[in-house]
Amino acid sequence: MPASRPLRRSLAGMTLFVFALLISTLPALAAERGPYAVEVRKNVMVPMRDGVKLATDVYLPVEDGDVLDGKLPTILERRPYNKNGCKTSGMYYASHGYAFVAQDTRGRYASEGVWHMLTDDGRDGVDTAAWIGEQPWSNAEIGMIGTSYVGGTQHALAMEKTPELKTVIPVDAMSNLGYASMRNGGAFELRFWNWIYLNAGKGSRQSLDAGTAAVLKEMAENRMEYLHRLPLRKGMTPLKLAAEYEDWLVAGMQHGANDDFWIQNNIIDYPEKYKDIPVYLVSGWYDSWSSNNTANFKVLSKTIKGPVYMIMGPWIHGQQGAYSHGQVTFGKAAAIADPLGWRREWYDHWLKGKENSVGKAAPFETPVRIFVMGTGDGSKTVDGKLNHGGYWRNEQEWPLERTVYTKFHLQPEGGLATDAPEVQAAKTSLLFDPENPVPTIGGNISSGNDILVQGGWDQKGSEKIWNFTHPTPLSARDDVLVFQTEPLKEDLEVTGELAVKLWISSSAVDTDFTAKLVDVYPPSSDFPGGFDLNIGDGIIRTRFRDSLKEEKMMEPGEIYPVTIKLYPTSNVFKKGHRIRVDISSSNFPRFDVNPNTGEPLNENRLKQTAINTVYHDAAHPSHILLPVIPKAD
């Protein structure tokens, strides 16, 4: 980047100078900053093609009191969570010689317009990128940054083939909404119900009115009561005061089919729409978007030249800088020590042309880098967590070519083994009561604020689980069917995509079946009761058993095959542990609860119990398909 004689550029009334000297009293932060001071231009109103103006902050590198003379590459973050939250990133990247642009998305915080779930972010992003390209400080080359919804705004720009866009780092990013993470096997992930209830009164245009904001805040504070009163009916709750939020949520909970309603950021079906640029896909085994991250890598690495890179850690949502979560720790090496610097290495290579570790050294040595969980000693840490441990490993592809896909069959009397059952008739039934759903304890969660806990947890109740406070294991419930191996005679690594195939029947025309993979620790001195660690889970709404695009009710009592896709993983089940699969019909409030009536989604007035049956005999060899990785020579 040129760094010749500085040239002063400013916008009257919008300019604020922030010099590195001001932070010299904070050695830890100053050490991370680059050589430049930073100028911040607040609340620049950038016009979109329809005249709506979006509030934008610009961070620019300064030397000797003036903005650097020369065209700068730009890091862009578009977020619905208040652009003021970008200050740390903006100061960091600008101090390292980038322009950094932070923008409130349409209808959020200081931006004009009406919010819609992601669907405006492609066009608005294109217009914002064009505006950046026209600025005197810009070289019209943009890299994007952001997590979750903000990662989704990156995918939206890439799928518009935005001319100025040169690279993206989507972290735990929203995509493929009709496949998983929003609708999942036809069920609705209630964390997005939670997201709407929390955000409708915070940063929305309606929240500008103090009275309306107070009502929506009261609604959010009492949302657990509303959870028990689903389905959500339009106009029947205070959410009616935030019309666009209610409209989207009601429509999303009604729309189970994976069709054009969910087309925004559908990379799986439309990878050819994605711009051919370097892409760095980031997620974690316990993140809510992990399955979409690996799915995006599979399709994009075959569709664009990229290059496409992927890293998968043992992380929960947005926590790449941490190594512990829930009740589990993975060791300090699991954390990215400098999350901003880690990204800057990528941006420096692709936006500044620097020869660095990208393509040469960890964590960018190979296209795929994964954290293999489960090699810890199982001890209890000083803060009471299970030391599950693990290590980083470089790979060339996903899924791994050396995978040996192995069926572990559900056996009579609750066994789980590679041998197919030989008995001619075997089945296990459960009574599914929608009024008493199986509680969620950890898992692939985001936006779980207060109603869900994230990551790895012992599968038993505690005071941390609001709807299952007693210390009772889930395996004690009659509506949870448990199938587990004998203690393993040697370590077994499972790395890849997970799926459970069942043959089922029900007394209902529509119901749900859930599956969960569990690493069962044996009793130890630190954990005398053992530890049942959740690894991955999934669900299928049986009306979508044949296709996610089309509903088809069942005939009560008739046997059907169904496949439940679990979130991917990389985990070593150690010698002496058991591999366990739990089958049930609910996982609440991770997923909405099926009323078993067959009424239209989110429009039921009735609930009824259902007798749900899993068959596991010679004619119906129900199993989990595990991607087993052979031991290295």
matplotlib code that plots the C-alpha trace (Angstrom):
import matplotlib.pyplot as plt

x = [0.0, 1.4, 2.3, 3.5, 3.0, -0.2, -3.2, -5.9, -9.4, -12.4, -16.1, -17.3, -19.2, -18.6, -14.9, -13.4, -9.6, -8.5, -4.7, -2.7, -1.1, -4.4, -4.2, -0.5, -1.4, -3.0, 0.1, -1.9, -4.1, -1.4, 0.7, -2.0, -2.5, -0.6, 1.6, -1.1, -3.5, -7.1, -9.7, -13.3, -16.1, -19.4, -22.9, -22.2, -25.6, -25.0, -27.9, -29.2, -30.8, -34.3, -33.3, -33.1, -30.0, -27.9, -25.9, -22.2, -19.0, -15.6, -12.3, -9.2, -5.5, -3.7, -0.1, 1.2, -2.4, -3.6, -5.3, -2.8, -2.3, -3.1, -5.8, -6.7, -8.2, -11.4, -12.7, -16.5, -18.9, -22.6, -24.5, -28.0, -26.5, -25.4, -22.3, -20.9, -20.0, -17.4, -15.1, -12.5, -12.2, -12.4, -9.5, -7.5, -7.7, -7.4, -4.3, -2.8, -3.4, -7.0, -10.1, -12.7, -16.4, -19.1, -22.8, -26.1, -28.2, -31.6, -34.1, -31.7, -30.4, -29.4, -30.2, -33.4, -35.9, -37.7, -35.8, -36.2, -34.4, -31.3, -33.3, -32.2, -28.6, -27.5, -28.7, -27.8, -24.4, -23.9, -24.8, -22.6, -19.6, -20.1, -20.1, -16.9, -15.3, -16.0, -14.4, -11.1, -9.5, -10.6, -8.8, -12.2, -11.1, -13.2, -12.8, -15.7, -15.8, -18.4, -20.1, -23.6, -26.1, -23.1, -21.5, -24.8, -24.4, -21.0, -22.6, -25.3, -22.8, -20.8, -24.0, -24.6, -21.1, -20.3, -17.6, -15.6, -15.7, -12.3, -12.5, -14.8, -14.4, -17.9, -17.8, -20.7, -22.6, -26.3, -26.9, -29.0, -31.8, -34.3, -31.8, -30.6, -30.0, -33.3, -35.6, -34.0, -35.4, -38.7, -38.7, -38.2, -35.2, -36.6, -33.5, -34.8, -38.0, -35.8, -33.8, -36.9, -38.3, -35.0, -34.4, -37.8, -37.6, -33.9, -32.5, -35.7, -37.5, -40.3, -38.0, -37.5, -40.8, -40.2, -43.6, -43.5, -39.9, -41.1, -43.9, -41.5, -38.9, -41.6, -42.5, -38.9, -38.3, -41.3, -40.6, -40.4, -44.1, -44.7, -42.7, -45.4, -48.1, -46.9, -47.9, -47.5, -50.6, -50.4, -51.7, -52.2, -49.0, -47.2, -45.0, -47.7, -46.2, -43.1, -44.9, -42.0, -40.6, -43.9, -44.5, -41.2, -41.5, -45.0, -44.2, -41.0, -42.7, -45.4, -43.1, -41.5, -40.8, -37.3, -38.3, -37.9, -39.1, -35.6, -33.7, -31.6, -28.1, -29.0, -25.5, -26.1, -28.5, -27.1, -23.3, -22.8, -24.2, -21.2, -18.5, -15.2, -13.0, -10.9, -13.3, -12.3, -15.2, -15.1, -17.2, -17.2, -18.4, -20.9, -22.0, -25.5, -24.2, -21.6, -23.4, -23.9, -20.3, -19.1, -21.9, -20.7, -17.1, -18.2, -20.1, -18.0, -14.7, -16.1, -17.7, -15.3, -11.5, -11.4, -9.3, -11.8, -10.5, -12.3, -11.4, -13.6, -12.8, -14.4, -16.2, -19.6, -21.1, -18.6, -16.1, -13.0, -10.9, -12.0, -11.2, -13.9, -17.6, -20.6, -19.2, -16.2, -12.7, -10.5, -7.2, -5.7, -4.4, -8.0, -8.4, -7.3, -5.0, -5.5, -8.8, -8.3, -4.7, -5.7, -8.1, -5.6, -3.2, -5.8, -6.7, -3.0, -2.4, -5.5, -6.0, -2.4, -0.6, 1.7, 3.5, 2.8, 1.5, -1.5, -1.0, 2.3, 1.8, -0.8, -3.6, -3.6, -1.2, -3.9, -7.4, -9.0, -8.0, -10.0, -9.8, -10.1, -11.9, -11.7, -8.1, -8.0, -7.6, -11.2, -10.2, -12.0, -10.4, -10.1, -13.3, -15.2, -15.1, -14.5, -11.1, -12.3, -9.2, -8.1, -5.6, -5.4, -4.9, -4.5, -6.5, -6.8, -10.5, -13.9, -15.2, -11.9, -11.1, -9.8, -13.2, -14.6, -18.4, -19.5, -23.0, -23.7, -27.0, -29.6, -29.9, -32.7, -32.4, -30.7, -27.4, -25.5, -23.1, -21.6, -23.4, -26.8, -29.6, -30.7, -34.0, -37.0, -39.1, -37.8, -39.1, -39.2, -42.0, -42.3, -45.2, -44.6, -46.5, -46.2, -47.0, -43.9, -41.1, -37.6, -35.5, -32.5, -29.2, -26.5, -25.8, -25.4, -26.9, -26.8, -29.1, -30.0, -30.1, -31.7, -33.7, -30.8, -27.3, -24.6, -22.0, -21.0, -23.0, -23.5, -26.9, -28.7, -30.8, -29.4, -30.2, -28.7, -31.5, -34.6, -37.1, -35.2, -33.8, -33.5, -30.3, -31.9, -30.3, -32.2, -31.6, -34.0, -37.0, -39.4, -39.6, -35.8, -34.7, -31.1, -28.9, -25.2, -22.1, -20.2, -17.1, -14.8, -11.7, -9.7, -9.9, -12.3, -12.1, -15.3, -14.8, -17.3, -21.0, -23.4, -26.7, -29.2, -31.4, -34.5, -37.5, -40.4, -44.2, -46.6, -50.1, -50.1, -50.2, -47.3, -44.8, -41.0, -38.1, -34.9, -31.4, -28.4, -24.9, -23.3, -19.8, -20.3, -17.5, -17.2, -17.2, -14.0, -12.7, -13.4, -16.8, -18.1, -21.3, -19.5, -20.3, -22.7, -21.3, -23.5, -21.6, -24.3, -28.0, -30.8, -34.5, -36.9, -40.5, -42.1, -44.2, -40.9, -39.4, -39.2, -38.4, -37.7, -39.6, -43.0, -45.2, -46.7, -48.6, -48.2, -50.7, -50.9, -49.2, -47.5, -43.7, -41.5, -37.8, -36.5, -33.1, -32.0, -29.0, -26.9, -24.4, -20.9, -18.1, -14.6, -14.3, -12.3, -14.3, -11.7, -11.0, -13.5, -16.1, -19.4, -20.9, -24.5, -27.5, -30.6, -33.8, -36.8, -39.5, -38.6, -35.7, -37.2, -36.6, -34.0, -36.8, -40.5, -42.7, -44.8, -48.5, -48.9, -52.2, -51.1, -52.5, -50.7, -47.4, -47.8, -51.6, -52.5, -55.1, -54.9, -52.2, -52.3, -50.0, -48.5, -47.1, -43.9, -42.1, -38.6, -37.9, -34.5, -34.7, -33.3, -35.9, -35.5, -31.8, -32.0, -28.5, -26.2, -23.7, -20.4, -17.5, -14.7, -11.1, -8.6, -5.6, -2.5, 0.2]
y = [0.0, 3.4, 5.6, 8.8, 12.4, 12.4, 14.3, 15.7, 14.6, 15.2, 15.6, 18.7, 17.9, 14.2, 13.8, 12.6, 12.1, 9.3, 9.0, 6.0, 8.3, 8.2, 4.5, 4.4, 3.9, 0.5, -1.6, -4.8, -3.0, -0.8, -3.8, -5.1, -1.8, -0.9, 2.0, 4.5, 6.7, 6.5, 9.0, 8.1, 9.6, 8.9, 8.5, 9.1, 8.5, 6.4, 6.4, 3.1, 2.7, 3.3, 6.5, 4.9, 6.0, 3.7, 4.9, 4.2, 4.8, 5.1, 4.4, 5.7, 5.4, 8.6, 9.6, 13.0, 14.2, 13.4, 10.5, 8.5, 9.6, 6.6, 4.2, 1.9, -1.6, -1.7, -4.1, -3.9, -5.0, -4.7, -5.6, -5.4, -5.1, -1.4, -0.4, 1.2, -2.3, -2.3, 0.2, -2.3, -3.9, -0.5, 0.9, -2.2, -2.6, 1.1, 1.3, -1.4, 0.6, -0.4, 1.6, 0.0, 0.6, -0.3, 0.0, -0.5, -2.7, -1.5, -0.6, -1.2, 1.4, 4.6, 3.4, 4.3, 1.9, -1.3, -4.4, -7.7, -10.9, -10.8, -10.3, -6.6, -7.3, -8.3, -5.2, -2.9, -4.4, -3.9, -0.3, 0.2, -1.5, 0.8, 3.9, 2.7, 2.2, 5.9, 7.3, 9.2, 7.0, 3.7, 1.4, -0.3, -3.6, -4.9, -7.7, -8.5, -9.5, -10.6, -13.4, -15.0, -12.6, -10.4, -13.4, -13.8, -10.3, -11.5, -14.4, -12.1, -9.8, -12.8, -14.2, -10.9, -11.1, -7.6, -6.2, -4.6, -7.7, -9.5, -11.8, -12.9, -14.5, -15.6, -16.9, -19.0, -17.4, -17.6, -19.7, -22.5, -21.5, -24.1, -27.0, -26.5, -23.9, -22.1, -24.8, -28.2, -31.3, -29.4, -28.3, -24.6, -23.7, -21.7, -19.7, -17.5, -17.1, -15.9, -13.6, -11.9, -11.4, -9.9, -7.7, -6.4, -3.9, -3.2, -1.3, -1.5, 1.6, 0.9, 1.1, 4.8, 5.4, 5.1, 3.6, 1.0, 0.1, -0.4, -2.8, -4.8, -5.0, -6.3, -8.9, -10.0, -10.2, -12.6, -14.6, -18.0, -17.6, -17.0, -20.2, -22.2, -20.5, -21.3, -21.3, -17.6, -16.0, -12.8, -9.8, -11.7, -10.7, -7.4, -8.4, -6.9, -3.5, -4.4, -5.5, -6.6, -8.7, -10.4, -10.8, -12.6, -14.8, -16.0, -16.7, -18.5, -20.7, -21.5, -22.2, -25.7, -26.5, -25.7, -23.7, -20.1, -18.7, -19.6, -18.8, -16.0, -17.3, -20.8, -21.8, -25.5, -25.3, -22.2, -22.3, -20.9, -17.6, -17.2, -14.9, -16.6, -15.1, -16.4, -17.6, -18.5, -20.5, -20.5, -22.4, -24.8, -28.3, -26.8, -23.9, -23.5, -23.0, -25.8, -28.1, -25.3, -24.3, -27.8, -28.0, -24.6, -25.8, -29.0, -27.2, -24.0, -25.9, -27.8, -24.7, -21.8, -21.6, -19.5, -20.8, -22.0, -22.7, -24.0, -24.2, -26.0, -25.7, -27.1, -23.8, -22.5, -19.5, -16.7, -17.9, -18.7, -17.0, -19.3, -22.9, -23.8, -23.7, -25.3, -27.9, -28.8, -27.6, -28.5, -27.0, -23.6, -24.6, -24.8, -21.0, -18.6, -16.4, -13.2, -13.3, -10.0, -10.7, -14.1, -12.6, -9.8, -12.4, -13.5, -9.9, -8.9, -11.8, -11.2, -7.4, -6.2, -9.0, -9.9, -13.2, -14.6, -17.9, -18.2, -21.5, -22.1, -22.5, -23.1, -22.2, -21.6, -24.4, -26.6, -25.9, -27.7, -27.4, -29.3, -29.7, -33.4, -33.4, -36.1, -36.9, -35.3, -37.3, -36.8, -35.1, -32.2, -28.8, -26.3, -24.6, -27.9, -28.6, -31.9, -32.0, -33.4, -32.1, -32.5, -31.3, -29.5, -31.3, -30.2, -31.9, -31.4, -32.0, -32.5, -35.1, -36.9, -39.3, -42.0, -42.1, -45.6, -45.2, -47.6, -48.6, -49.0, -50.7, -50.3, -53.7, -55.3, -54.5, -51.2, -52.3, -50.5, -52.6, -52.9, -56.3, -56.0, -57.4, -60.9, -61.1, -61.1, -58.7, -56.0, -52.6, -50.0, -47.5, -44.3, -42.1, -38.6, -36.0, -32.4, -31.0, -32.6, -32.4, -33.6, -30.6, -29.3, -29.6, -28.0, -28.5, -26.4, -23.3, -19.5, -16.7, -19.0, -16.1, -17.5, -20.2, -22.4, -23.3, -23.8, -26.5, -29.6, -30.6, -33.7, -34.9, -34.4, -31.7, -28.9, -25.5, -24.2, -25.8, -23.8, -26.5, -29.4, -28.3, -31.6, -33.6, -36.4, -37.9, -37.6, -41.3, -41.9, -40.6, -43.1, -40.9, -41.2, -44.5, -45.2, -47.5, -47.8, -49.9, -52.0, -50.1, -49.6, -51.8, -49.1, -45.5, -44.7, -41.4, -40.2, -37.2, -36.1, -35.8, -37.8, -39.4, -41.7, -43.9, -45.3, -47.3, -45.8, -45.7, -43.6, -43.4, -39.8, -38.6, -36.2, -36.3, -35.8, -38.0, -36.7, -38.3, -37.4, -38.8, -39.1, -39.8, -41.8, -41.4, -44.2, -43.3, -41.8, -40.3, -36.8, -37.8, -40.7, -40.8, -40.6, -37.9, -38.2, -35.7, -34.6, -34.6, -33.8, -33.9, -33.5, -33.9, -34.9, -33.8, -36.8, -34.8, -34.0, -37.5, -37.9, -34.4, -31.1, -29.4, -31.3, -32.3, -35.8, -37.1, -40.6, -43.4, -44.3, -47.6, -47.8, -48.3, -45.6, -45.1, -41.7, -40.1, -37.6, -35.5, -34.6, -31.8, -32.8, -33.5, -34.7, -36.6, -39.5, -41.9, -43.2, -46.8, -47.6, -45.1, -46.0, -44.6, -43.8, -42.8, -41.3, -41.4, -39.3, -37.1, -33.7, -31.5, -28.3, -25.4, -26.2, -27.1, -26.3, -29.1, -31.1, -31.2, -34.5, -33.4, -32.8, -29.3, -26.6, -25.6, -22.9, -22.9, -25.8, -25.4, -28.9, -31.2, -34.9, -37.6, -40.0, -43.6, -43.5, -46.7, -47.4, -50.8, -52.4, -55.9, -57.8, -56.2, -52.8, -52.3, -48.9, -47.4, -44.4, -44.0, -43.0, -41.6, -43.6, -42.5, -45.3, -45.0, -43.7, -46.2]
z = [0.0, -0.9, 2.1, 0.4, 1.7, 3.8, 2.5, 4.8, 4.0, 6.2, 6.3, 8.2, 11.3, 11.0, 11.8, 15.0, 15.4, 17.7, 18.0, 19.0, 21.6, 23.5, 24.1, 25.0, 28.6, 27.7, 26.8, 26.0, 23.5, 22.1, 21.3, 19.0, 17.2, 14.0, 13.3, 12.4, 14.3, 13.3, 12.1, 12.6, 10.5, 12.2, 10.8, 7.1, 5.5, 2.4, -0.1, -1.5, -5.0, -3.5, -1.7, 1.8, 3.6, 5.8, 8.7, 8.2, 10.2, 8.4, 10.1, 8.3, 9.0, 9.9, 9.9, 11.2, 11.6, 8.1, 6.4, 4.4, 0.8, -1.4, -2.2, 0.7, 0.7, 2.8, 5.4, 5.5, 8.2, 7.8, 11.0, 12.5, 16.0, 16.1, 14.2, 17.3, 18.3, 15.5, 17.3, 18.4, 14.9, 13.2, 15.2, 14.8, 11.0, 10.3, 12.5, 10.2, 7.0, 6.0, 5.6, 7.8, 7.1, 9.6, 8.7, 10.3, 8.1, 6.8, 9.4, 12.3, 14.8, 12.9, 9.4, 7.6, 6.1, 7.1, 8.3, 6.5, 7.4, 5.1, 1.9, 1.4, 2.3, -1.2, -2.9, -0.1, 0.1, -3.6, -3.3, -0.2, -2.0, -5.0, -2.7, -1.1, -4.5, -5.3, -2.2, -2.6, 0.0, -1.6, -4.1, -4.7, -3.2, -0.3, 2.2, 4.5, 8.2, 10.6, 12.5, 12.4, 10.8, 9.9, 8.3, 6.3, 4.9, 3.5, 1.7, 0.4, -1.3, -2.6, -4.2, -5.9, -7.5, -6.2, -8.3, -5.5, -3.3, -3.3, -0.3, 2.6, 6.0, 6.9, 10.6, 11.8, 9.0, 8.1, 5.0, 3.6, 5.9, 4.7, 5.2, 8.8, 11.5, 10.9, 9.6, 10.4, 8.9, 8.6, 12.3, 13.3, 15.5, 18.3, 18.8, 16.0, 17.8, 20.7, 18.4, 17.2, 20.7, 21.9, 18.9, 17.9, 20.8, 20.5, 17.6, 15.6, 14.2, 16.6, 19.6, 18.9, 20.6, 24.3, 25.1, 22.4, 23.4, 27.0, 25.9, 23.7, 26.5, 28.9, 26.3, 25.9, 29.6, 29.9, 26.8, 28.6, 29.3, 25.6, 24.8, 26.5, 24.5, 21.0, 18.2, 17.6, 16.1, 14.2, 16.2, 19.4, 21.3, 21.8, 18.9, 16.7, 17.6, 15.5, 12.3, 10.2, 13.0, 13.6, 9.9, 9.4, 12.4, 11.8, 8.1, 9.0, 11.6, 9.1, 6.2, 6.6, 3.0, 1.7, -1.3, -2.6, 0.7, 2.0, -1.2, 0.3, 0.9, -0.4, -1.3, -1.4, -4.3, -6.1, -5.6, -9.2, -7.9, -5.6, -6.8, -7.6, -4.8, -1.9, 0.8, 4.3, 6.0, 9.8, 12.3, 15.3, 16.1, 18.6, 16.6, 15.2, 11.6, 11.6, 9.2, 6.7, 7.0, 5.9, 3.3, 1.8, 1.7, -0.2, -2.9, -3.2, -3.4, -6.4, -8.0, -7.7, -8.0, -4.8, -3.1, -0.5, 3.0, 6.0, 9.7, 12.3, 16.0, 19.1, 19.5, 20.3, 18.4, 17.7, 20.3, 18.3, 20.9, 23.7, 24.5, 27.1, 27.0, 28.7, 31.0, 28.9, 28.1, 25.1, 26.2, 25.5, 22.1, 20.9, 21.0, 18.3, 20.4, 18.3, 16.4, 14.8, 13.8, 12.5, 10.1, 9.2, 8.0, 5.4, 4.4, 4.1, 1.7, -0.6, -0.3, 0.1, -1.8, 1.1, 1.1, 4.5, 6.1, 3.8, 1.9, 3.8, 7.6, 10.2, 10.4, 6.6, 5.5, 4.0, 2.7, 5.7, 9.4, 12.0, 15.8, 16.7, 20.1, 22.8, 23.5, 26.9, 30.1, 31.3, 34.5, 36.2, 35.9, 38.8, 37.5, 37.4, 33.7, 31.9, 30.2, 26.9, 25.1, 21.5, 18.9, 15.6, 12.3, 8.8, 6.0, 2.3, 1.8, 3.4, 4.0, 4.4, 1.6, 4.0, 5.8, 6.5, 6.7, 9.4, 10.4, 14.1, 14.3, 17.0, 18.8, 20.8, 24.5, 23.8, 22.3, 19.5, 17.3, 13.9, 13.4, 11.8, 14.0, 13.0, 14.9, 12.7, 14.9, 17.2, 18.0, 20.8, 21.4, 23.3, 24.3, 23.0, 24.9, 23.4, 26.8, 28.3, 25.7, 26.3, 27.4, 25.5, 27.3, 25.3, 21.6, 18.5, 19.8, 19.2, 20.3, 23.2, 25.7, 28.8, 27.1, 25.8, 27.0, 24.4, 23.7, 25.6, 28.6, 30.8, 29.7, 32.9, 34.5, 36.7, 37.9, 34.6, 32.6, 33.3, 32.1, 33.7, 37.0, 38.9, 38.5, 36.6, 33.5, 30.2, 29.8, 32.8, 30.8, 29.3, 26.1, 25.4, 23.8, 24.5, 22.4, 23.3, 22.6, 25.0, 26.4, 23.5, 23.4, 21.6, 20.6, 17.7, 15.8, 14.2, 11.8, 9.3, 8.6, 10.8, 9.9, 11.6, 9.5, 11.2, 10.3, 12.2, 12.7, 14.6, 15.8, 14.4, 10.9, 11.6, 14.4, 15.0, 15.6, 17.1, 17.4, 19.5, 19.5, 23.0, 24.2, 27.4, 29.9, 32.5, 36.2, 37.5, 40.7, 39.3, 37.9, 40.0, 38.0, 34.6, 32.1, 29.1, 26.7, 23.8, 20.4, 17.8, 17.3, 14.7, 13.9, 11.2, 11.0, 9.4, 7.0, 5.3, 5.5, 1.7, 0.7, 2.5, -0.4, 0.0, 2.9, 3.0, 6.0, 7.3, 7.6, 11.3, 12.0, 8.6, 8.7, 7.0, 6.6, 7.8, 7.9, 10.6, 9.7, 12.7, 12.9, 11.8, 14.3, 14.8, 18.1, 19.5, 21.5, 23.8, 25.0, 27.8, 26.6, 25.1, 21.9, 22.5, 20.4, 22.0, 20.0, 21.0, 19.5, 21.0, 21.9, 23.4, 23.1, 20.5, 18.1, 18.1, 19.5, 17.1, 18.3, 16.5, 14.9, 11.3, 11.3, 9.2, 10.8, 13.5, 13.1, 15.4, 18.1, 19.3, 20.8, 21.2, 22.5, 19.9, 20.2, 18.2, 17.4, 16.1, 14.4, 14.7, 13.3, 10.2, 7.9, 9.4, 10.3, 12.0, 12.5, 12.8, 10.0, 11.6, 9.5, 11.1, 10.5, 10.4, 12.7, 10.9, 10.2]

ax = plt.figure().add_subplot(projection="3d")
ax.plot(x, y, z, "-o")
ax.set_aspect("equal")
plt.show()
